[in-house]
Amino acid sequence: MRYGSISLVLMCLLSSNAFASLKVINQEEQAAFRQIENKYDIDSQLIAVNDKFSTLNKRYYDIQEIKEKIEANKVDYQKLISQLPDKILAKVEMGGFYEKIETNVNETADLTLKEKIDTAALERQNLLIQEEYESVNKLRIDKSQQLFELKTDIINRLIADLSKSSSNFPVNIDGSTKCSKYQSISDCLKESKNSILTTTRNESPFLNDKSVLLSYEVIDANMNMAGDLRYKVAMNFKPSYNSKIDTMLNERLGLRSAMVTLVSNVPADWYVNGKKIGTGTKLFHEMPLGKHGILASYHNSEKSSVEKIEGNGVFNYNFKTTTESKVAKKPNGVERLSPIETPKGSIKPKAPKAKFTLLADSTTVPTPVKEQSETPKAPEEAKKGYEYFIGITPPSKKQDIEFTNEPLNK
């Protein structure tokens, strides 16, 4: 006997009276989530403080230039002093020579005083900017705390509803499979039952591989002469709280972190929300989902942007080097690459072809990632390893339908 792969399409998700009001997030909880989002809208604050930090960073390079000028004056002073004995013995007019020494000393003193005053001013400004970053971070922490509390309330409500003896999860499916044309419909359906149950359990956030099957009934089935079997099956399960629901809650409430890759063509200094995280041409940094200010600094240049982190991704900040002096400079020059999908076991992810430019004061939604079926398939499973840092697959379209409890019209 030969069998083809089963293709299932969830036509509708029916609910009994006990289950009709059950949703992963109900309307009241969605309203609470929107209220928290509106209360902690930190986008404008984060953009403003990131711009201030960018300006401050440039002023530090101005001070560095003053320090270099002071050192050069000290070298010139030593050269002048070394010439002084010869000038005296030669009995030449010393007025002009002394004037050079005096000019050097006065200029060095002025530059030293300016460097001291400017450094103190920048340190004071830096403290104010760090206080602004701390204020934004405090709002971010408060927001996360309230979202965690909301998640706890949702979990408690779900567990209470799912633990009721009357709770059940009816599912009607319309599917097809390939049978041997010499095989009976009954035998083909019997052989396909385990695959049908496995796929159905994978499709729903309320079911997992341990979900109890309460009933299973073939409503209709027909097969043509080529062995193509179409069927309608009605099933009823005992729903339960599981890791898929937890993953969906984390995804919708933004309670997860992501691993970002920061890449530059030069060994730049990297800052996230005003704090230096390292130096190099390629850095890996974990950060919570949400918006963050990212800045790369190299010599007297800097690239910055405010990014909305929604998953693992690569941020490329390129600088104009001396060998690229003939290349026209692009505005801001910050390039955002789409999130990478890397096979499991791979060490270095390949950079995707798609990329687009971001302005320093704008936020761009990452390139959408095509939906992936959650049915275990070897080639697709290998691509999911880099999708999220904690390794959990995003919900499929069908799970999203059950998440909002909206009817499936297509």
KEDOMAR-716543 format. One record per residue: residue in three letters; z, y, x of N, C-alpha, C in turn. Coordinates in steps of 0.1 Angstrom, whole numbers, plus 5000, padded with zeros to 4 digits. Layout:
REM KEDOMAR-716543
AlaZYXZYXZYX;...
END
This chain:
REM KEDOMAR-716543
Met500049885008500050005000500050125009;Arg499350225004499350355012499850465003;Tyr500550565009501050675002500750805009;Gly500450905002500251035007501551115006;Ser501651235012502751325011502951374997;Ile504151394992504451444979504351594979;Ser503651644969503651794967504351824954;Leu505451894955506251934944506152074941;Val506152114928506152254924507252264913;Leu508252344916509252364906508752454895;Met508552394883508052474872509052554865;Cys510252504864511352584857512652524861;Leu513652604860515052564863515852584850;Leu516052474843516752484830518252474832;Ser519052544823520452544825521152504811;Ser522252434812523052404800523852524797;Asn524552524786525352644782526452664793;Ala527052564798528052574808527552634821;Phe526252624823525652664836524852794835;Ala524552834822523652944820524053074827;Ser525353094828525853224833526053214848;Leu525753104855526053094869524953144877;Lys525253234886524353294896524953304909;Val524153304920524753314933525453454934;Ile524753554930525353694928524953744914;Asn526053774907525753824893525553974893;Gln525354034881525054174880526154264885;Glu527354224881528554304886528654304901;Glu528454194907528554184922527354254929;Gln526154254923525054334928525354484927;Ala525954524916526354664915527354704925;Ala528354614928529354644938528754654952;Phe527754564955527054574968526354704969;Arg525654744959524854874960525854994962;Gln526954984956527955094957528455104972;Ile528654984978529154984992528055035001;Glu526754994998525655045006525555195005;Asn525655254993525555394991526655474998;Lys527855414997529055485002528955495017;Tyr528455395024528355385039526955405044;Asp526355505039524955545044525055625057;Ile524955555068525255615081523955645089;Asp522755635082521455655089521355785095;Ser521655895087521456035092522456065104;Gln523656015103524656035113524255965126;Leu523755845125523355765136522155825143;Ile521155875136520055945142520456075149;Ala521356155143521756275149522456255162;Val523456165162524256145174523356075185;Asn522455995181521555935191520656035198;Asp520256135190519456245196520356335206;Lys521556355202522456425211522656355224;Phe522856225223523056145235521856145244;Ser520656145238519456155246519356285254;Thr519656395247519656525254520756525265;Leu521956475262522956475272522556395285;Asn521856285282521456195293520456275302;Lys519556355297518656435305519456535314;Arg520456595308521256695316521956635328;Tyr522356505327522956445338521956435350;Tyr520656415347519656415358519556555364;Asp519656655356519656795361520756815371;Ile521956765368523056775378522856695390;Gln522156575389521856495400520856575410;Glu519956645404519056735412519856835420;Ile520856895413521656995420522456935432;Lys522956815430523656745441522756715452;Glu521456675449520556655460520156775468;Lys520156895460519857025467521057055476;Ile522257035472523457065480523356985493;Glu523056855492522956765504521856815513;Ala520756865508519656915516520157035523;Asn520857125516521357255523522357215534;Lys523157115532524057075543523357025555;Val522256955553521456905564520857025572;Asp520357125564519757245570520757325577;Tyr522057335572523157405579523457345592;Gln523457215593523757145606522657175616;Lys521457175611520257205620520457345626;Leu520857445617520957585621522157595631;Ile523257525629524357535638524057475651;Ser523257365651522857305664521957395673;Gln521257485666520457575673521157705678;Leu522457725673523157845676523457865691;Pro523857765699524057785714522857835721;Asp521657765718520457805724520057955721;Lys520257985708519958125704520858225712;Ile522158195713523058285720522658295735;Leu522358185742522058185756520758255758;Ala519858255749518558315750518658465748;Lys519858515744520058655741519058715732;Val518658645722517658705713518458775701;Glu517658855694518258915682518858815673;Met520158825670520858715662520958755647;Gly520558885643520758925629520058835619;Gly518758805622518058725612518558585612;Phe518958535624519458395624520758385616;Tyr521658475618522958475611522758485596;Glu521658565593521358585579520958455572;Lys520258365579519858235574521058145572;Ile521958155581523158075580523958125568;Glu524158255567524858305556524258275542;Thr522958285541522258245529522458105525;Asn522358015535522557875533523957845528;Val524957905534526357885530526557935516;Asn526058055513526258115499525558025488;Glu524357985492523557905482524257775479;Thr524757715490525557585488526757605480;Ala527457715482528657735475528357765460;Asp527257835457526957855443526557725436;Leu525757645443525257515437526457425435;Thr527457425444528657345443529457385431;Leu529557515429530357565417529657535404;Lys528257555404527457515392527557375389;Glu527557285399527557145397528957105391;Lys529957165396531357135391531457185376;Ile531057305373531157355360530257275350;Asp529057245354528157165345528657025343;Thr529156965353529756825352530856825342;Ala531756925343532956935334532456955320;Ala531457035318530957065304530256945298;Leu529556865307528856745302529956635298;Glu530956635306532056535303532656565290;Arg532956695287533556725275532556695263;Gln531256725265530256695255530156545253;Asn530256475264530056325263531256265254;Leu532456325256533556275248533356305234;Leu532856425230532556455216531556355210;Ile530456325218529456235214529956095212;Gln530856055221531455925220532355915208;Glu533056025204533856035192532956015180;Glu531756075180530856065169530355915167;Tyr530055855179529655715178530855625173;Glu532055655177533155585172533355605157;Ser533055725153533155755138532155665131;Val530955665136529855575130530255435130;Asn530755385142531255245143532355215133;Lys533255305131534355285122533855265108;Leu532855355104532255335091531555205090;Arg530955155101530255025101531254915099;Ile532454925106533454825105534054825091;Asp534354945085534854955071533854895061;Lys532554915064531554865055531554705056;Ser531654655068531654515069532854445063;Gln534054515064535254465058535054455043;Gln534554565037534354555022533354455018;Leu532354435026531354335023531954195024;Phe532854175034533454045035534354015023;Glu535054125019535954105007535054074995;Leu533954144993533054114982532553964983;Lys532253924995531753784997532853684993;Thr534053714996535253624993535353614978;Asp535153734971535253724956534153644950;Ile532953654956531753584951532053434953;Ile532553394965532753254968533853194958;Asn534853274956535953224947535353204932;Arg534553294928533953284915532953164914;Leu532153144925531253024925531952894925;Ile533052884933533752764934534452724921;Ala534952834914535552804901534552754891;Asp533352824891532352784881531752644884;Leu531552614897530952484901531852374900;Ser533152394900534152284900534452244885;Lys533952314876534152274862533552144859;Ser534252064851533651934848532451934840;Ser532252044833531052064824529852124832;Ser530052164844528852224851527852114855;Asn526652154853525552064857524352144861;Phe523352084867522152164872520952084868;Pro520352114856519052044852517852104859;Val516952014863515752054870514551974865;Asn513552044860512251984856511252014866;Ile510551914871509451934881508151874876;Asp507051934880505751884878505151864892;Gly504951744896504451714909503351614910;Ser502851584922501751484924502051414937;Thr501451294938501451214950500251124951;Lys500051064962498850974964499450834964;Cys498850744956499250604955498050514959;Ser498350394961497250294962496650274949;Lys495350274948494650254935494850114929;Tyr495450024938495749894933497249884928;Gln497949994929499349994926499650044912;Ser500649994906500950044892501650174893;Ile501550254882502250384881503750364883;Ser504250264877505750234878506150214892;Asp505450134899505750104913505650224922;Cys504550304920504350424928505550524926;Leu505950544913507050634910508350584916;Lys508550454916509750404922509850424937;Glu508650404943508650424958508750574961;Ser508350664952508350804955509650874951;Lys510550804944511750864939512650934949;Asn512850864961513750914971513151044977;Ser511851054979511251174984511351284974;Ile511151254961511251354950512651414950;Leu513651324951515051374951515351454963;Thr514951414975515151484987514551624987;Thr513351634982512651764981513351854971;Thr513751804960514451884950515751934955;Arg516551854962517851894968517652004978;Asn516551994986516252094996515852234990;Glu515252224978514752344972515852434966;Ser516952384962517952464955519152494964;Pro519652614963520852654970522152584965;Phe522052534953523252464947523252314950;Leu522252264957522252124959522152094974;Asn522651984979522451944992522251784992;Asp522251725004521951585005523051494999;Lys524251564996525351484990525551514975;Ser524651594970524751624956524551504947;Val525451484937525451374928524351384918;Leu523551284917522451274906523051224894;Leu523051304883523651254870522651184862;Ser521351224862520351154854518951174861;Tyr518051084858516751094864515751024854;Glu514851104848513951054838512551094840;Val511551004840510151034841509651074827;Ile509251194825508851244812507351204809;Asp506551214819505151184818504551144832;Ala503551064832502851024844501550964841;Asn500551004849499150954848498550944862;Met497650844863496950824876495550804874;Asn494650864882493250834881492850714890;Met491550694890491050574897491150584912;Ala491250704917491350714931492850704936;Gly493750684927495150674931495950804931;Asp495350914926496151044925497051044913;Leu498351044915499351034905499951174902;Arg499951214889500651334885501751294876;Tyr502851364877504051324869504951444866;Lys505751424855506751524852508051444851;Val509051504858510351434860511451534856;Ala512451494848513651564844514851504851;Met515551594859516751544866517951634863;Asn519051584865520351654863521251624874;Phe521751734881522651714892524051774890;Lys525051734897526251804898526251904909;Pro526252034906526052144916527352154925;Ser527252214936528452234945528152344955;Tyr529252404959529152514970528852444983;Asn527852494990527452435003527052545013;Ser526652505025526252605035525052685032;Lys524152635023522952715020523352835012;Ile524352825003524852934995525453035005;Asp526252985014526953075024525953155032;Thr524853085036523753145044523153255036;Met522853225023522153325015523053455013;Leu524353425011525253545009525353625022;Asn525353565033525353635046524153725047;Glu522953655043521753725045521653845035;Arg522053835023521953945013522954055016;Leu524154015021525154115023525154175037;Gly524254115046524154175059525354135068;Leu525954025067527153985074526753885085;Arg525753925093525353835104524953925116;Ser524853865128524353925140523053875144;Ala522453945153521153895158521053915173;Met520253835180520053855194518753925197;Val518854045203517654125205517354125220;Thr516054135223515554135237515054275240;Leu515554335251515254475254514354465267;Val513154515266512154495277511654625281;Ser511454645295510854765300510054735312;Asn509054825316508254795327508954845340;Val510154895339510954945350512354905348;Pro513154895359514654865357515354985351;Ala515354985338515955095331517455075328;Asp518155185325519555175320519555165305;Trp520255065299520155045285521455085278;Tyr521355155267522455195259522255155244;Val523355105238523255075224524455155217;Asn524155245208525055325202525955405212;Gly525255455222525955535232526655465243;Lys526755335243527455255253526455185261;Lys526655195275525755125284526054975283;Ile524954895282525154755281524554685293;Gly523854755302523254695314522054765320;Thr521554715331520354775337519454655341;Gly518154685339517154585342515854595334;Thr514854515337513654515330513654425318;Lys514654345317514754255305516254215303;Leu516754255291518154235288518254165274;Phe519254075272519454015259520854065254;His520854115242522054165237522254135222;Glu523454085219523754045205524354175198;Met523954195186524454305178524454275163;Pro525354335155525354305141524054355134;Leu523754285123522554335115522854475110;Gly521854555109522054695105521254785114;Lys521554915113520855015121521655055133;His520955065145521655095157520755185165;Gly521455275173520655365182520455295196;Ile519255285200518955215213518255325222;Leu518655325234518155425244517955355257;Ala516755375263516455325277516255455286;Ser516855455297516855565306516355525320;Tyr515355595326514855565339514555705346;His515255725357515155845365515355965355;Asn514356055354514556175346513856155332;Ser513656035328512956005315513755915307;Glu513555925294514255835285513455805272;Lys513655695267512955645254514155605245;Ser514055645232515055615223514555595209;Ser515255525201514855515186516055455179;Val516155475166517055415157516455295151;Glu516955175153516255055148517154985137;Lys516454925127517154845117517054695122;Ile518154645126518154505131518254415119;Glu517254325117517254235106517154095110;Gly516954075123516853935129516553945143;Asn516353835150515953835164514653905166;Gly514553985177513354055179513254115193;Val512154175197511954235210511654375208;Phe512254465217512054605217511554645231;Asn510354705231509654735244509654885246;Tyr510254935257510355075260509655085274;Asn508455135274507655155286507755295291;Phe507755305305507855435311506655455320;Lys506255585321505155625330505555625345;Thr505055535353505355535367504355615375;Thr504655625388503755695397502455635398;Thr502255505397500955445397500155455384;Glu500855515374500255535361500055685358;Ser499955765368499955905366498655955359;Lys497555875360496355915354496255865339;Val497255795335497255735322497855845312;Ala497155865301497655965291498955915285;Lys499956015284501255975279501255975264;Lys501655865258501755855243503055915238;Pro502955975226504256025220505355925219;Asn506455955225507655875225507455745232;Gly506355675231506055555239506955435236;Val507555435224508455315221507655225213;Glu507655095217506854995210507854895204;Arg507554855191508354755185507554635182;Leu508054525187507354395186507954325174;Ser507154245167507654165156508554055161;Pro509454005153510453905157509653785162;Ile510153715172509453605179509953475172;Glu508953385171509353245167509053155180;Thr510053095184509953015196510352865194;Pro509552775198509952635196511252595203;Lys511952505196513252465202513052405216;Gly513952445225513952395239513152485248;Ser512552595242511852685251512752785256;Ile512552825269513452915276513053055274;Lys511753085277511253215276510253235264;Pro510653315254509853335242508553405246;Lys507453365240506153445242506153565233;Ala505653675239505653795231504453785221;Pro504753825209503653825199502653935201;Lys501453915195500354015197500654135189;Ala501154125177501354235168502454335173;Lys502154455174503154555178502754695172;Phe503654785170503354915165504355015171;Thr504055135171504855245177505755305167;Leu507055335172508055395164508255535169;Leu508555625160509055765165510555755167;Ala511055845175512455845179513355865167;Asp512955935157513855965146513355895133;Ser512755785134512255705123512655565123;Thr512655495112513055355112511955285105;Thr511455175110510355095105510854955101;Val510554915089510854775085510154675093;Pro510754575099510054475107508954415100;Thr507954365108506854285102507354165094;Pro506954155081507454045073507053905080;Val507853815079507653685084507253595072;Lys506153515073505753435063506753335059;Glu506853305045507853215040507553075045;Gln508552995048508452865053509152765043;Ser508452655041509052555033510252495040;Glu511352455033512452405039512452245039;Thr511252195034511152045035511052005050;Pro511851915054511851875068510451835073;Lys509751905081508551875087508551905102;Ala508151815110508351825124507751955130;Pro506451985128505852105134506452235129;Glu506852245116507452365111508852375116;Glu509552265117510952275121511152325135;Ala510152295144510152335157510052485159;Lys509352555148509152695149510352775144;Lys511352715138512452785132513552815141;Gly513552755153514752765162515152905166;Tyr514052995167514453135172514453235160;Glu514353185148514253275136515453365135;Tyr516653295136517853375136518853325147;Phe519653415152520453375163521353265161;Ile521953255148522853145146522153015141;Gly520853025140520052905138519952855124;Ile520052945114519952905100518752965094;Thr517952875087516652915081516853005069;Pro515953115069516053205057515653135044;Pro516153175033515853115020514353115017;Ser513853015010512453015006512253094993;Lys511053114989510753184977511453124965;Lys511452994964512052924953513552944953;Gln514152944965515652964965515953114961;Asp515053204965515253344961515153364946;Ile514353284939514253284925515553244918;Glu516153134924517453094919518553184922;Phe518353254934519453354938519653464928;Thr518453514923518553624913518453574899;Asn518253444897518253384883517053444875;Glu515953484882514853534875513853414872;Pro513153424860512253314857511053314866;Leu510453194869509353184877508053194869;Asn507353304871506153324862504853274869;Lys504953254882503753214889503853074893;
END
